[in-house]
Amino acid sequence: MFAFKSLRAAALFGAALIGFSMPNAAGAYTRVVAFRSSYGAGTVVISMSQRKLFYVLDDGRAIEYPVAVAKPGKEWLGSARIAGKYSHPDWSPPAVVKHDHPNLPNFIPGGSARNPMGVAAMTLDRDQIAIHGTTRHMRASIGTRASYGCIRMLNEDVADLYDRVGVGTPVVMRP
């Protein structure tokens, strides 16, 4: 018989055994899935083709999150690291976004319903690329190719991931 120190530990164990969803700290449902790879625990792996982000656990498991990935022509592949973590970040559109959407304001404060970064952002050590939340009207983009290179998550999912990672966490983008 197993003794668990917390209800969360017991739920994670159960989810790992049978692969179902469970509520996370943000109230969303976290899906623990089988994930065999050579990446170490704590690595963030993004599958562009699956439109999924995996936070690698140990023993061949990962937490799976649905995401929006880059539009064709804006994608990137390879390795990066989390360079910064920001709660309710301000946002200024990069030049390429401003060029395509000239009516966007030059600055949107954090916490604004119009801020496309959502409740949290983790910047990568790549030029103007982040893993971030989304606005309410952009939730439908999750599962599509919609961004300018960033990885877009549901706000409840980005809040959960934000609590799991630190600056320096490895991030891998796969085709």
N, CA, C and O of each residue as an XYZ file, in Angstrom:
700
protein
N       0.848     -1.179      0.000
C       0.000      0.000      0.000
C       0.888      1.233      0.000
O       1.900      1.273      0.699
N       0.510      2.244     -0.784
C       1.263      3.491     -0.869
C       0.704      4.515      0.117
O      -0.504      4.578      0.345
N       1.586      5.303      0.688
C       1.169      6.426      1.533
C       1.604      7.708      0.830
O       2.784      7.885      0.526
N       0.659      8.591      0.575
C       0.972      9.844     -0.111
C       0.958     10.991      0.884
O       0.123     11.035      1.787
N       1.890     11.918      0.711
C       1.981     13.065      1.609
C       0.983     14.160      1.261
O       0.751     15.058      2.071
N       0.391     14.105      0.083
C      -0.596     15.122     -0.286
C      -1.615     14.525     -1.235
O      -1.369     13.509     -1.886
N      -2.758     15.175     -1.298
C      -3.787     14.755     -2.235
C      -3.299     14.918     -3.661
O      -3.610     14.093     -4.521
N      -2.520     15.993     -3.929
C      -1.989     16.228     -5.271
C      -1.072     15.074     -5.689
O      -1.131     14.623     -6.833
N      -0.231     14.597     -4.778
C       0.664     13.479     -5.099
C      -0.146     12.229     -5.427
O       0.187     11.497     -6.359
N      -1.195     11.987     -4.671
C      -2.037     10.824     -4.935
C      -2.721     10.961     -6.290
O      -2.815      9.991     -7.042
N      -3.195     12.155     -6.599
C      -3.867     12.376     -7.881
C      -2.893     12.223     -9.043
O      -3.244     11.647    -10.072
N      -1.668     12.734     -8.887
C      -0.658     12.583     -9.942
C      -0.348     11.110    -10.171
O      -0.212     10.667    -11.311
N      -0.236     10.350     -9.078
C       0.038      8.927     -9.204
C      -1.088      8.237     -9.964
O      -0.836      7.446    -10.874
N      -2.314      8.533     -9.595
C      -3.462      7.933    -10.275
C      -3.523      8.330    -11.736
O      -3.802      7.494    -12.595
N      -3.269      9.583    -12.026
C      -3.287     10.056    -13.413
C      -2.202      9.358    -14.223
O      -2.418      9.006    -15.382
N      -1.045      9.160    -13.618
C       0.046      8.503    -14.330
C      -0.300      7.058    -14.658
O       0.078      6.544    -15.711
N      -1.011      6.416    -13.761
C      -1.356      5.021    -13.987
C      -2.379      4.840    -15.097
O      -2.267      3.924    -15.912
N      -3.376      5.717    -15.125
C      -4.443      5.476    -16.085
C      -4.607      6.584    -17.109
O      -5.504      6.502    -17.947
N      -3.771      7.621    -17.073
C      -3.726      8.626    -18.129
C      -4.949      9.512    -18.225
O      -5.344      9.881    -19.331
N      -5.570      9.871    -17.098
C      -6.722     10.757    -17.186
C      -6.355     12.169    -16.777
O      -5.252     12.422    -16.291
N      -7.294     13.091    -16.978
C      -7.085     14.488    -16.607
C      -7.399     14.684    -15.141
O      -8.235     13.987    -14.567
N      -6.710     15.652    -14.542
C      -6.941     16.001    -13.145
C      -6.846     17.503    -12.989
O      -6.126     18.147    -13.753
N      -7.549     18.091    -12.022
C      -7.464     19.538    -11.865
C      -6.066     19.954    -11.418
O      -5.454     19.295    -10.577
N      -5.562     21.057    -11.987
C      -4.270     21.588    -11.552
C      -4.509     22.763    -10.611
O      -5.653     23.078    -10.285
N      -3.437     23.408    -10.176
C      -3.540     24.497     -9.212
C      -4.381     25.655     -9.732
O      -4.981     26.376     -8.935
N      -4.443     25.852    -11.041
C      -5.202     26.956    -11.619
C      -6.657     26.573    -11.904
O      -7.421     27.390    -12.418
N      -7.041     25.347    -11.575
C      -8.415     24.918    -11.794
C      -8.667     24.310    -13.163
O      -9.776     23.855    -13.442
N      -7.660     24.296    -14.016
C      -7.787     23.668    -15.331
C      -7.514     22.180    -15.158
O      -7.183     21.727    -14.062
N      -7.650     21.433    -16.225
C      -7.373     20.010    -16.154
C      -6.043     19.699    -16.802
O      -5.803     20.035    -17.962
N      -5.183     19.053    -16.038
C      -3.860     18.654    -16.491
C      -3.937     17.202    -16.932
O      -4.510     16.358    -16.243
N      -3.356     16.927    -18.083
C      -3.367     15.558    -18.593
C      -1.957     14.996    -18.513
O      -1.038     15.498    -19.160
N      -1.797     13.959    -17.717
C      -0.527     13.256    -17.615
C      -0.587     12.126    -18.631
O      -1.501     11.302    -18.615
N       0.413     12.102    -19.523
C       0.422     11.134    -20.616
C       1.757     10.393    -20.651
O       2.754     10.846    -20.088
N       1.750      9.250    -21.322
C       3.002      8.535    -21.570
C       3.828      9.378    -22.536
O       3.301      9.895    -23.522
N       5.118      9.515    -22.255
C       5.984     10.338    -23.096
C       7.393      9.763    -23.035
O       8.170     10.101    -22.142
N       7.708      8.921    -23.958
C       9.037      8.302    -24.012
C       9.950      9.192    -24.854
O       9.652      9.489    -26.011
N      11.045      9.605    -24.267
C      11.987     10.450    -24.990
C      13.329     10.445    -24.271
O      13.470      9.875    -23.190
N      14.291     11.080    -24.881
C      15.609     11.200    -24.257
C      15.738     12.496    -23.462
O      16.799     12.765    -22.897
N      14.676     13.306    -23.407
C      14.720     14.573    -22.679
C      14.573     14.329    -21.183
O      13.783     13.488    -20.755
N      15.329     15.060    -20.408
C      15.283     14.900    -18.962
C      14.046     15.523    -18.340
O      13.399     16.387    -18.931
N      13.731     15.063    -17.127
C      12.612     15.639    -16.376
C      12.822     17.141    -16.243
O      13.939     17.606    -16.017
N      11.734     17.893    -16.385
C      11.800     19.343    -16.279
C      11.983     20.046    -17.611
O      11.953     21.275    -17.663
N      12.172     19.294    -18.691
C      12.321     19.891    -20.029
C      10.940     20.185    -20.603
O      10.001     19.411    -20.414
N      10.827     21.304    -21.302
C       9.612     21.652    -22.037
C       9.849     21.249    -23.486
O      10.800     21.712    -24.116
N       8.983     20.385    -24.015
C       9.093     19.923    -25.397
C       7.823     20.347    -26.130
O       6.716     20.040    -25.689
N       7.985     21.049    -27.245
C       6.846     21.506    -28.028
C       6.850     20.755    -29.350
O       7.857     20.725    -30.057
N       5.720     20.151    -29.673
C       5.553     19.459    -30.948
C       4.717     20.358    -31.847
O       3.522     20.546    -31.623
N       5.369     20.915    -32.875
C       4.652     21.799    -33.783
C       3.536     21.051    -34.507
O       2.431     21.575    -34.645
N       3.812     19.843    -34.967
C       2.810     19.100    -35.737
C       1.608     18.699    -34.884
O       0.481     18.673    -35.378
N       1.836     18.389    -33.623
C       0.740     17.988    -32.739
C       0.041     19.187    -32.106
O      -1.068     19.060    -31.588
N       0.697     20.360    -32.148
C       0.191     21.558    -31.463
C       0.007     21.252    -29.974
O      -1.039     21.516    -29.380
N       1.078     20.680    -29.398
C       1.081     20.292    -27.982
C       2.404     20.712    -27.356
O       3.451     20.704    -28.003
N       2.330     21.077    -26.087
C       3.510     21.331    -25.277
C       3.521     20.253    -24.205
O       2.495     19.971    -23.586
N       4.681     19.656    -23.990
C       4.838     18.601    -22.992
C       5.843     19.076    -21.940
O       6.948     19.506    -22.274
N       5.456     18.994    -20.690
C       6.384     19.232    -19.592
C       6.802     17.853    -19.102
O       6.003     17.124    -18.513
N       8.064     17.502    -19.349
C       8.545     16.144    -19.086
C       8.664     15.893    -17.585
O       9.319     16.639    -16.857
N       8.014     14.824    -17.152
C       8.133     14.352    -15.778
C       9.182     13.244    -15.788
O      10.005     13.185    -16.701
N       9.167     12.397    -14.824
C      10.095     11.269    -14.832
C       9.370      9.996    -15.260
O       8.152     10.008    -15.444
N      10.088      8.932    -15.415
C       9.505      7.615    -15.700
C       8.631      7.573    -16.948
O       7.594      6.908    -16.947
N       9.026      8.268    -18.014
C       8.302      8.171    -19.270
C       6.942      8.832    -19.284
O       6.044      8.383    -19.996
N       6.771      9.897    -18.505
C       5.508     10.617    -18.457
C       5.738     12.102    -18.707
O       6.850     12.609    -18.553
N       4.673     12.784    -19.092
C       4.726     14.230    -19.270
C       3.332     14.800    -19.037
O       2.327     14.099    -19.160
N       3.294     16.072    -18.703
C       2.027     16.796    -18.666
C       1.857     17.400    -20.050
O       2.764     18.052    -20.568
N       0.704     17.182    -20.639
C       0.416     17.627    -22.004
C      -0.532     18.831    -21.968
O      -1.551     18.819    -21.277
N      -0.172     19.862    -22.724
C      -1.015     21.056    -22.846
C      -1.258     21.337    -24.330
O      -0.326     21.225    -25.127
N      -2.478     21.698    -24.722
C      -2.710     22.131    -26.103
C      -2.156     23.548    -26.276
O      -2.229     24.358    -25.351
N      -1.607     23.849    -27.447
C      -1.023     25.177    -27.697
C      -1.320     25.624    -29.130
O      -1.709     24.827    -29.984
N      -1.125     26.906    -29.361
C      -1.045     27.442    -30.721
C       0.435     27.631    -31.010
O       1.190     28.070    -30.143
N       0.844     27.305    -32.216
C       2.241     27.450    -32.625
C       2.332     28.487    -33.743
O       1.335     29.103    -34.118
N       3.524     28.664    -34.260
C       3.780     29.697    -35.265
C       3.083     29.422    -36.595
O       2.891     28.277    -37.004
N       2.714     30.518    -37.249
C       2.169     30.460    -38.606
C       3.259     29.939    -39.544
O       4.446     30.052    -39.239
N       2.862     29.371    -40.680
C       3.869     28.978    -41.666
C       4.756     30.188    -42.025
O       4.270     31.292    -42.273
N       6.054     29.935    -42.040
C       7.016     30.992    -42.333
C       7.520     31.729    -41.111
O       8.493     32.479    -41.204
N       6.880     31.534    -39.961
C       7.284     32.202    -38.714
C       7.834     31.210    -37.695
O       8.241     31.598    -36.600
N       7.845     29.913    -38.063
C       8.233     28.885    -37.111
C       9.736     28.860    -36.863
O      10.526     29.421    -37.621
N      10.093     28.204    -35.796
C      11.484     27.960    -35.439
C      11.577     26.539    -34.893
O      10.596     25.984    -34.399
N      12.753     25.971    -34.989
C      13.013     24.629    -34.469
C      14.299     24.659    -33.677
O      15.152     25.521    -33.889
N      14.436     23.722    -32.772
C      15.683     23.609    -32.038
C      15.511     23.837    -30.550
O      14.425     23.676    -29.993
N      16.618     24.219    -29.920
C      16.669     24.352    -28.470
C      16.714     25.802    -28.034
O      17.233     26.668    -28.737
N      16.164     26.043    -26.872
C      16.189     27.359    -26.232
C      16.149     27.127    -24.726
O      16.103     25.986    -24.266
N      16.166     28.195    -23.978
C      16.006     28.143    -22.520
C      15.074     29.265    -22.107
O      14.974     30.292    -22.777
N      14.397     29.049    -20.996
C      13.570     30.125    -20.457
C      14.507     31.190    -19.894
O      15.340     30.910    -19.031
N      14.357     32.410    -20.394
C      15.235     33.511    -19.991
C      14.592     34.412    -18.942
O      15.303     35.088    -18.199
N      13.264     34.435    -18.867
C      12.575     35.276    -17.895
C      11.158     34.800    -17.675
O      10.566     34.148    -18.535
N      10.616     35.135    -16.506
C       9.242     34.787    -16.159
C       8.527     36.056    -15.718
O       9.052     36.826    -14.914
N       7.313     36.271    -16.254
C       6.591     37.513    -15.993
C       5.113     37.227    -15.759
O       4.459     36.567    -16.567
N       4.602     37.728    -14.654
C       3.186     37.616    -14.344
C       2.485     38.875    -14.850
O       2.936     39.987    -14.576
N       1.400     38.711    -15.577
C       0.635     39.833    -16.161
C       1.561     40.839    -16.847
O       1.575     42.016    -16.487
N       2.334     40.378    -17.836
C       3.328     41.253    -18.469
C       2.696     42.319    -19.367
O       1.642     42.106    -19.968
N       3.364     43.465    -19.439
C       3.026     44.472    -20.445
C       3.397     43.902    -21.805
O       4.163     42.942    -21.887
N       2.857     44.488    -22.881
C       3.193     44.028    -24.225
C       3.287     45.181    -25.193
O       2.424     46.058    -25.221
N       4.327     45.175    -25.976
C       4.494     46.083    -27.111
C       4.670     45.203    -28.338
O       5.528     44.320    -28.339
N       3.879     45.422    -29.383
C       3.988     44.544    -30.549
C       5.351     44.659    -31.220
O       5.835     45.767    -31.454
N       5.979     43.515    -31.534
C       7.227     43.563    -32.302
C       6.962     44.209    -33.667
O       5.818     44.268    -34.118
N       8.003     44.684    -34.307
C       7.881     45.404    -35.582
C       7.129     44.593    -36.637
O       6.313     45.154    -37.368
N       7.384     43.286    -36.732
C       6.726     42.465    -37.743
C       5.219     42.385    -37.488
O       4.432     42.381    -38.435
N       4.820     42.322    -36.233
C       3.399     42.289    -35.891
C       2.768     43.651    -36.176
O       1.678     43.735    -36.742
N       3.458     44.704    -35.782
C       2.956     46.070    -36.009
C       2.809     46.339    -37.509
O       1.859     46.995    -37.934
N       3.739     45.839    -38.295
C       3.672     46.005    -39.750
C       2.404     45.367    -40.311
O       1.719     45.958    -41.146
N       2.099     44.160    -39.848
C       0.920     43.434    -40.329
C      -0.388     43.958    -39.731
O      -1.460     43.784    -40.311
N      -0.285     44.600    -38.567
C      -1.475     45.103    -37.855
C      -1.211     46.532    -37.385
O      -1.043     46.762    -36.187
N      -1.172     47.491    -38.304
C      -0.787     48.865    -37.940
C      -1.736     49.554    -36.966
O      -1.356     50.552    -36.354
N      -2.945     49.057    -36.807
C      -3.889     49.687    -35.884
C      -3.682     49.277    -34.428
O      -4.332     49.818    -33.534
N      -2.777     48.318    -34.184
C      -2.494     47.921    -32.803
C      -1.865     49.091    -32.056
O      -1.075     49.838    -32.633
N      -2.204     49.256    -30.786
C      -1.504     50.278    -29.994
C      -0.041     49.883    -29.833
O       0.313     48.714    -29.982
N       0.799     50.856    -29.533
C       2.228     50.592    -29.340
C       2.525     49.930    -27.999
O       3.608     49.381    -27.798
N       1.556     49.986    -27.080
C       1.762     49.438    -25.735
C       0.419     49.013    -25.169
O      -0.564     49.748    -25.261
N       0.382     47.815    -24.579
C      -0.812     47.338    -23.871
C      -0.346     46.905    -22.483
O       0.499     46.018    -22.362
N      -0.890     47.523    -21.440
C      -0.445     47.177    -20.092
C      -0.851     45.764    -19.688
O      -1.859     45.236    -20.157
N      -0.055     45.164    -18.819
C      -0.379     43.858    -18.271
C      -1.700     43.908    -17.539
O      -2.028     44.908    -16.901
N      -2.457     42.832    -17.628
C      -3.755     42.777    -16.977
C      -4.893     43.279    -17.834
O      -6.058     43.047    -17.511
N      -4.579     43.965    -18.926
C      -5.615     44.446    -19.830
C      -6.248     43.262    -20.554
O      -5.558     42.307    -20.913
N      -7.559     43.324    -20.766
C      -8.256     42.261    -21.495
C      -7.772     42.174    -22.939
O      -7.981     41.155    -23.597
N      -7.129     43.228    -23.442
C      -6.622     43.250    -24.819
C      -5.173     42.781    -24.930
O      -4.643     42.681    -26.036
N      -4.529     42.495    -23.808
C      -3.120     42.110    -23.823
C      -2.983     40.649    -24.279
O      -3.462     39.744    -23.596
N      -2.333     40.413    -25.426
C      -2.237     39.041    -25.959
C      -1.310     38.120    -25.175
O      -1.226     36.932    -25.489
N      -0.613     38.633    -24.166
C       0.276     37.774    -23.373
C      -0.474     37.015    -22.284
O       0.058     36.065    -21.709
N      -1.708     37.428    -21.998
C      -2.491     36.735    -20.989
C      -1.940     36.935    -19.593
O      -1.339     37.967    -19.293
N      -2.149     35.935    -18.736
C      -1.810     36.054    -17.321
C      -0.339     35.858    -17.006
O       0.119     36.238    -15.928
N       0.412     35.266    -17.938
C       1.830     35.005    -17.668
C       2.581     34.785    -18.974
O       2.013     34.372    -19.985
N       3.886     35.078    -18.917
C       4.757     34.822    -20.069
C       6.106     34.355    -19.572
O       6.608     34.809    -18.543
N       6.681     33.437    -20.329
C       8.045     32.981    -20.092
C       8.808     33.256    -21.367
O       8.597     32.586    -22.378
N       9.695     34.236    -21.327
C      10.463     34.576    -22.523
C      11.563     33.548    -22.731
O      12.087     32.967    -21.780
N      11.898     33.339    -23.994
C      12.969     32.411    -24.337
C      14.201     33.198    -24.737
O      14.121     34.389    -25.036
N      15.345     32.521    -24.740
C      16.590     33.181    -25.129
C      16.717     33.232    -26.655
O      17.805     33.052    -27.202
N      15.607     33.476    -27.322
C      15.516     33.703    -28.767
C      14.857     35.053    -28.932
O      14.114     35.486    -28.051
N      15.105     35.717    -30.019
C      14.610     37.068    -30.242
C      13.076     37.141    -30.223
O      12.411     36.599    -31.105
N      12.537     37.805    -29.225
C      11.112     38.121    -29.102
C      10.196     36.903    -29.206
O       9.151     36.958    -29.855
N      10.590     35.817    -28.569
C       9.780     34.603    -28.542
C       9.451     34.293    -27.077
O      10.307     34.383    -26.197
N       8.188     33.926    -26.841
C       7.756     33.587    -25.483
C       6.732     32.464    -25.523
O       6.098     32.200    -26.545
N       6.598     31.821    -24.391
C       5.484     30.918    -24.117
C       4.558     31.764    -23.257
O       4.959     32.227    -22.189
N       3.326     31.971    -23.707
C       2.463     32.900    -22.968
C       1.009     32.497    -23.039
O       0.626     31.607    -23.799
N       0.205     33.171    -22.230
C      -1.236     32.960    -22.203
C      -1.895     33.626    -23.393
O      -1.249     33.893    -24.406
N      -3.173     33.890    -23.268
C      -3.905     34.479    -24.378
C      -5.091     35.285    -23.875
O      -5.450     35.213    -22.700
N      -5.688     36.040    -24.758
C      -6.893     36.786    -24.419
C      -8.105     35.888    -24.614
O      -8.026     34.840    -25.256
N      -9.206     36.311    -24.058
C     -10.432     35.517    -24.165
C     -10.834     35.308    -25.616
O     -11.246     34.210    -25.990
N     -10.721     36.348    -26.443
C     -11.165     36.199    -27.836
C     -10.186     35.401    -28.701
O     -10.521     35.035    -29.827
N      -8.981     35.127    -28.192
C      -8.007     34.351    -28.959
C      -7.914     32.895    -28.488
O      -7.087     32.140    -28.999
N      -8.743     32.494    -27.530
C      -8.712     31.105    -27.031
C      -8.932     30.104    -28.161
O      -8.374     29.007    -28.143
N      -9.748     30.485    -29.144
C     -10.062     29.571    -30.251
C      -8.839     29.259    -31.108
O      -8.867     28.311    -31.893
N      -7.762     30.043    -30.971
C      -6.557     29.785    -31.762
C      -5.746     28.605    -31.223
O      -4.875     28.083    -31.920
N      -6.028     28.181    -29.987
C      -5.291     27.059    -29.410
C      -5.547     25.822    -30.276
O      -6.690     25.503    -30.604
N      -4.466     25.138    -30.637
C      -4.564     23.973    -31.514
C      -4.342     24.322    -32.973
O      -4.492     23.467    -33.847
N      -3.985     25.579    -33.246
C      -3.773     26.013    -34.632
C      -2.363     26.576    -34.798
O      -1.580     26.640    -33.851
N      -2.069     26.980    -36.030
C      -0.827     27.697    -36.340
C      -1.218     29.167    -36.477
O      -1.715     29.584    -37.524
N      -0.997     29.950    -35.424
C      -1.570     31.285    -35.366
C      -0.608     32.392    -34.957
O      -0.941     33.567    -35.116
N       0.568     32.065    -34.437
C       1.419     33.091    -33.832
C       2.554     33.527    -34.760
O       2.727     33.006    -35.862
N       3.302     34.484    -34.279
C       4.486     34.990    -34.986
C       5.759     34.333    -34.442
O       6.846     34.900    -34.554
N       5.627     33.156    -33.863
C       6.774     32.427    -33.337
C       6.593     32.014    -31.890
O       7.225     31.070    -31.417
N       5.717     32.738    -31.183
C       5.461     32.401    -29.783
C       4.623     31.142    -29.663
O       4.014     30.681    -30.629
N       4.606     30.602    -28.467
C       3.771     29.461    -28.126
C       2.651     30.012    -27.251
O       2.900     30.543    -26.169
N       1.430     29.883    -27.724
C       0.263     30.452    -27.051
C      -0.480     29.341    -26.322
O      -0.775     28.294    -26.897
N      -0.781     29.585    -25.042
C      -1.468     28.605    -24.206
C      -2.735     29.213    -23.618
O      -2.883     30.434    -23.567
N      -3.639     28.359    -23.179
C      -4.766     28.832    -22.386
C      -4.210     29.445    -21.108
O      -3.200     28.972    -20.587
N      -4.854     30.492    -20.595
C      -4.347     31.152    -19.395
C      -4.211     30.194    -18.213
O      -3.224     30.259    -17.480
N      -5.184     29.310    -18.020
C      -5.102     28.382    -16.894
C      -3.932     27.410    -17.069
O      -3.342     26.975    -16.080
N      -3.593     27.070    -18.303
C      -2.465     26.176    -18.555
C      -1.131     26.895    -18.395
O      -0.195     26.335    -17.824
N      -1.028     28.133    -18.891
C       0.238     28.855    -18.751
C       0.506     29.151    -17.277
O       1.664     29.166    -16.859
N      -0.535     29.385    -16.482
C      -0.345     29.605    -15.046
C       0.200     28.336    -14.385
O       1.063     28.411    -13.511
N      -0.300     27.185    -14.800
C       0.184     25.915    -14.251
C       1.641     25.675    -14.642
O       2.462     25.322    -13.795
N       1.966     25.867    -15.926
C       3.341     25.670    -16.381
C       4.288     26.664    -15.702
O       5.392     26.296    -15.301
N       3.857     27.918    -15.576
C       4.656     28.981    -14.944
C       5.138     28.546    -13.555
O       6.277     28.806    -13.167
N       4.244     27.878    -12.817
C       4.598     27.418    -11.468
C       5.560     26.229    -11.476
O       6.198     25.946    -10.462
N       5.670     25.540    -12.593
C       6.503     24.336    -12.673
C       7.927     24.605    -13.178
O       8.830     23.815    -12.903
N       8.140     25.700    -13.908
C       9.436     25.950    -14.557
C      10.163     27.118    -13.904
O       9.575     27.925    -13.184
N      11.466     27.180    -14.181
C      12.278     28.290    -13.704
C      13.116     28.845    -14.833
O      13.192     28.258    -15.913
N      13.742     29.973    -14.580
C      14.680     30.537    -15.535
C      15.771     29.504    -15.759
O      16.294     28.929    -14.804
N      16.111     29.271    -17.009
C      17.104     28.270    -17.374
C      16.516     26.941    -17.812
O      17.243     26.092    -18.328
N      15.210     26.736    -17.620
C      14.574     25.493    -18.032
C      14.786     25.294    -19.536
O      14.557     26.221    -20.314
N      15.221     24.095    -19.960
C      15.391     23.848    -21.383
C      14.034     23.721    -22.098
O      13.071     23.171    -21.564
N      14.004     24.249    -23.316
C      12.828     24.207    -24.173
C      13.276     23.668    -25.538
O      14.272     24.131    -26.094
N      12.544     22.700    -26.067
C      12.875     22.100    -27.351
C      11.655     22.215    -28.258
O      10.556     21.811    -27.879
N      11.848     22.761    -29.446
C      10.779     22.819    -30.463
C      11.074     21.758    -31.499
O      12.124     21.773    -32.141
N      10.130     20.828    -31.658
C      10.252     19.761    -32.656
C       9.264     20.000    -33.790
O       8.245     20.666    -33.604
N       9.568     19.452    -34.969
C       8.602     19.620    -36.082
C       7.243     19.020    -35.766
O       6.334     19.081    -36.594
